[in-house]
Amino acid sequence: MSKVFARFRDLLKSKHCATLGYRPQANGQQECSVQNVKRSVRANVAEVDRNDWDEHAERLMFALNTSFDAARLDTPFYLVHGWDAQGTISAMLGPKPSTVQERTALEWRRKMQRDYSSCMHRRLAKESEACEICSTNPELSDRVKAGFEAGHSAWLYILKYRTRLGRKLADLWHGPFRIDKIHDDFRVKLKIPDTGYRVNPWVHTSRLKPRALFPKRPTSEIQDSWEPDTAQDEYEFEEILDLRWIKRTWTSNRSREYLVKWKGCTDPEWIPLVQFNCGALLYEFDQGAKARARFQAMQSGDDHPGN
């Protein structure tokens, strides 16, 4: 993981932090933060087609650098650079008062009130825009307001399913699940068996989110119209078994290879993605691979020594 942290420092344009040998009480906290970074990055990059891990790394390092340390009574970013990194609120409020007039409590409260009023106007504008969007799609709006019924499909909110996993990188909405039974207006039973999840089937309606079904989205599946051409030594794929990522040394780019089984052959073979011409099999396997990768990322926390 040394190359990963070196990449983090290059992205943030930050210098290497000094050693903590003179502060033995802080070594344990630093070790815990490093372990959190490792587990979070592994859970994030384990999913299929997750190429935006650089953005998540920047957010993760910003959260660690701006966290208050109880041993040193300050943030790690301030101890290294001598100034605090500006967050969303501080950047919105502007610089701190420097003149005598601005230092008075009345002037500072007035400035805060003006900034707050500006934010309120923006929030009201966003709400009005959201209402206009909902009015254009009344079918989805009425379905959300009506509630849940038996047979509907909904997403389940599971907070921190894996132990010691950051909320920013964890998948909090899982499913979708079918509603089997409705006991009260606030409690429903989901169809959990044969899904691999180990959760209580009876959940509160506040933890559910209806699955959006857009009428304009095409529902027809991809038809595989490819026909094997035996005269040109072309054969048909029977099944896709596995997926792996490889890195080209001359370009440093990652590419996908699939383990496929040919019709009439017993030994499978790894085929690059660029050589595929069967859209139906590839689409079906990718949809299942995403679900398996997400489920494997959650279940891997059970094997952690600290659990």
C-alpha positions in Angstrom: 0.0 0.0 0.0 3.0 2.3 0.0 2.4 3.2 -3.6 -1.2 4.0 -2.9 -0.3 6.6 -0.1 2.4 8.1 -2.4 -0.3 8.5 -5.0 -2.5 10.2 -2.4 0.2 12.7 -1.5 0.7 13.5 -5.2 -3.0 14.1 -5.7 -3.2 16.4 -2.7 0.2 18.1 -3.4 1.1 17.5 0.2 4.5 16.8 1.7 5.3 13.7 3.7 4.3 13.9 7.3 7.0 13.9 10.0 7.5 10.8 12.2 5.5 10.4 15.3 8.2 8.7 17.3 8.4 11.6 19.8 4.7 11.2 20.5 4.1 7.6 21.5 0.5 8.3 22.5 -0.3 9.2 18.9 1.2 6.1 17.2 -1.9 3.9 17.9 -4.3 6.5 16.4 -2.1 6.9 13.3 -2.0 3.1 12.8 -5.8 2.9 13.1 -6.3 5.7 10.5 -4.0 3.9 8.1 -5.9 0.7 8.5 -9.2 2.5 7.9 -7.8 3.9 4.6 -6.7 0.4 3.5 -10.1 -1.2 4.2 -12.0 1.7 2.6 -10.0 1.7 -0.6 -10.2 -2.1 -0.9 -13.9 -2.1 -0.5 -14.2 0.7 -3.1 -12.0 -0.7 -5.8 -13.4 -4.2 -5.4 -16.5 -3.4 -7.4 -16.8 -3.9 -11.2 -16.1 -0.9 -13.4 -15.1 1.4 -10.5 -12.6 3.7 -12.1 -13.3 6.9 -10.1 -11.4 5.8 -7.0 -9.1 8.9 -7.3 -12.0 11.1 -6.3 -12.9 9.0 -3.3 -9.2 9.0 -2.3 -9.2 12.8 -2.2 -12.3 12.9 -0.1 -11.0 10.3 2.3 -7.6 12.0 2.8 -9.4 15.4 3.3 -11.6 13.8 6.1 -8.5 12.3 7.8 -6.5 15.5 7.6 -9.2 17.7 9.0 -10.2 15.3 11.8 -9.5 16.6 15.3 -6.8 14.6 17.2 -7.4 14.3 20.9 -3.7 13.6 21.7 -2.2 16.5 19.8 -5.3 18.9 20.2 -5.3 19.9 16.6 -5.8 18.5 13.1 -3.0 16.7 11.2 -3.2 19.2 8.3 -2.6 22.2 10.6 0.4 20.5 12.3 2.1 19.9 8.9 1.2 23.1 6.9 0.4 25.6 9.7 -3.1 26.5 8.4 -6.4 24.8 8.3 -8.0 23.5 5.1 -11.2 25.3 4.2 -14.3 23.2 4.2 -17.6 23.9 2.5 -19.0 26.2 5.2 -15.8 28.2 5.7 -15.4 28.7 2.0 -19.0 29.9 1.7 -18.7 32.4 4.6 -15.5 34.0 3.2 -12.4 35.2 5.2 -12.4 35.9 8.9 -12.9 39.5 10.1 -9.6 41.4 10.1 -10.5 45.1 10.7 -11.7 46.6 13.9 -15.3 47.2 12.6 -15.7 43.6 11.5 -14.5 42.3 14.8 -17.5 43.6 16.7 -20.1 41.0 17.5 -22.9 43.0 15.8 -21.1 43.2 12.4 -20.1 39.6 12.5 -23.7 38.5 13.2 -24.9 40.7 10.4 -22.5 39.1 8.0 -23.5 35.6 9.1 -27.2 36.5 8.7 -26.6 37.8 5.1 -24.8 34.6 4.2 -27.6 32.5 5.8 -30.2 34.4 3.9 -28.4 33.9 0.6 -28.3 30.1 1.3 -32.0 30.1 2.2 -32.8 31.7 -1.1 -30.8 29.2 -3.0 -32.4 26.3 -1.1 -35.9 27.6 -1.9 -34.9 27.9 -5.6 -33.7 24.3 -5.5 -37.0 23.2 -3.9 -39.0 25.0 -6.5 -37.0 23.4 -9.3 -37.5 19.9 -7.7 -41.2 20.5 -7.6 -41.3 21.4 -11.2 -39.4 18.2 -12.1 -41.8 16.1 -10.0 -44.8 17.7 -11.7 -43.5 16.7 -15.1 -43.5 13.0 -13.9 -46.7 12.6 -11.9 -46.6 8.8 -12.2 -43.4 8.5 -10.2 -44.5 11.2 -7.7 -47.8 9.5 -6.9 -46.1 6.1 -6.6 -43.7 7.5 -4.0 -46.5 9.3 -2.0 -48.9 6.3 -2.0 -46.6 4.1 0.0 -45.7 0.5 -0.4 -47.9 -2.5 -1.3 -47.3 -6.2 -1.4 -45.4 -7.2 -4.5 -43.6 -3.8 -4.9 -39.9 -3.6 -5.3 -37.9 -1.4 -2.8 -34.3 -0.7 -1.7 -33.3 -1.4 1.9 -31.2 1.0 3.9 -28.5 -0.9 5.9 -26.2 1.4 7.9 -22.5 0.2 8.1 -23.2 -3.4 7.3 -19.4 -4.1 7.4 -17.5 -3.5 10.6 -15.2 -0.5 10.6 -16.2 0.6 7.1 -16.5 4.3 6.4 -20.0 5.6 5.5 -18.7 7.6 2.5 -17.4 4.5 0.7 -19.9 1.9 1.9 -23.0 1.0 -0.1 -25.9 1.9 2.2 -28.8 1.0 -0.1 -29.1 -2.7 -0.9 -31.5 -4.8 -3.0 -33.9 -4.3 -4.5 -36.2 -6.7 -2.5 -39.8 -7.7 -3.0 -42.4 -6.8 -0.4 -44.0 -10.0 0.8 -46.4 -8.8 3.5 -47.6 -5.6 5.1 -48.4 -5.8 8.8 -49.0 -2.2 9.7 -48.7 1.2 8.0 -45.1 1.4 9.2 -43.8 -2.2 9.1 -43.4 -4.6 6.1 -41.9 -8.0 5.5 -39.4 -8.5 2.7 -38.5 -11.6 0.7 -35.0 -12.1 2.1 -34.5 -15.9 1.5 -32.3 -17.0 -1.4 -30.7 -13.5 -1.7 -27.6 -14.1 0.5 -28.4 -11.3 2.9 -28.6 -12.0 6.7 -31.0 -9.3 7.9 -34.3 -9.3 9.6 -37.1 -9.5 7.0 -39.4 -7.2 9.1 -38.3 -3.6 8.6 -39.6 -0.1 9.1 -40.9 1.8 6.1 -38.4 4.6 6.9 -35.6 2.3 5.8 -37.2 1.6 2.4 -37.0 3.5 -0.8 -39.2 2.7 -3.8 -37.5 1.4 -6.9 -38.0 4.0 -9.7 -39.6 2.6 -12.8 -39.3 5.1 -15.6 -41.9 4.5 -18.4 -39.6 5.9 -21.1 -36.8 3.4 -20.3 -36.8 0.6 -22.9 -37.7 -2.8 -21.4 -36.7 -5.0 -24.3 -33.6 -7.1 -23.8 -30.6 -7.2 -26.1 -31.1 -9.9 -28.7 -28.0 -11.9 -29.7 -28.2 -12.0 -33.5 -24.7 -13.3 -34.1 -24.4 -16.5 -36.0 -21.3 -18.7 -36.0 -19.3 -18.7 -39.2 -17.6 -22.1 -39.3 -16.0 -21.4 -42.7 -13.9 -18.6 -41.1 -13.0 -20.6 -38.1 -15.3 -18.7 -35.8 -17.1 -20.4 -32.9 -19.9 -19.4 -30.5 -19.6 -18.7 -26.8 -21.5 -21.1 -24.6 -21.0 -19.4 -21.1 -18.9 -16.7 -19.4 -17.3 -18.2 -16.2 -15.2 -15.5 -14.6 -13.7 -12.0 -15.0 -10.3 -10.6 -14.3 -8.5 -7.3 -14.7 -5.0 -7.1 -16.3 -2.6 -4.2 -16.6 -0.7 -3.4 -19.8 2.9 -2.6 -19.0 3.4 -0.4 -22.0 0.3 1.8 -21.4 -0.4 1.3 -17.7 -4.1 0.9 -18.5 -6.3 -1.8 -17.0 -8.4 -3.9 -19.2 -10.9 -6.7 -18.7 -10.6 -10.4 -19.7 -13.4 -13.0 -19.5 -13.0 -16.7 -19.0 -15.3 -18.2 -21.6 -16.3 -21.7 -22.6 -16.7 -22.4 -26.3 -19.4 -24.7 -27.6 -18.0 -28.1 -28.3 -14.8 -27.5 -26.2 -14.1 -28.5 -22.6 -11.2 -26.2 -21.7 -12.1 -22.5 -21.0 -10.0 -19.6 -22.4 -9.4 -16.0 -21.3 -10.6 -13.6 -24.0 -10.1 -9.8 -24.0 -13.1 -7.5 -24.1 -12.3 -6.1 -27.5 -12.7 -9.5 -29.1 -16.3 -10.0 -27.8 -19.2 -9.9 -30.2 -22.0 -11.4 -28.0 -23.8 -8.6 -26.3 -26.5 -10.7 -24.5 -24.1 -13.0 -22.6 -21.8 -10.1 -21.7 -24.6 -7.9 -20.4 -26.1 -10.8 -18.3 -22.7 -11.6 -16.8 -21.8 -8.0 -15.9 -25.1 -7.5 -14.1 -24.5 -10.5 -12.0 -20.8 -9.6 -11.4 -21.8 -6.2 -9.9 -24.1 -7.8 -7.4 -21.6 -10.5 -6.5 -18.8 -7.9 -6.0 -21.0 -5.8 -3.8 -22.1 -8.7 -1.7 -18.5 -10.0 -1.4 -17.3 -6.6 -0.2 -19.9 -6.7 2.6 -19.2 -10.3 3.7 -15.4 -9.9 3.7 -15.7 -7.9 7.0 -16.8 -11.1 8.8 -13.3 -12.5 8.3 -11.5 -9.5 9.9 -9.5 -10.4 13.0 -11.0 -7.5 15.0 -14.6 -8.8 14.5 
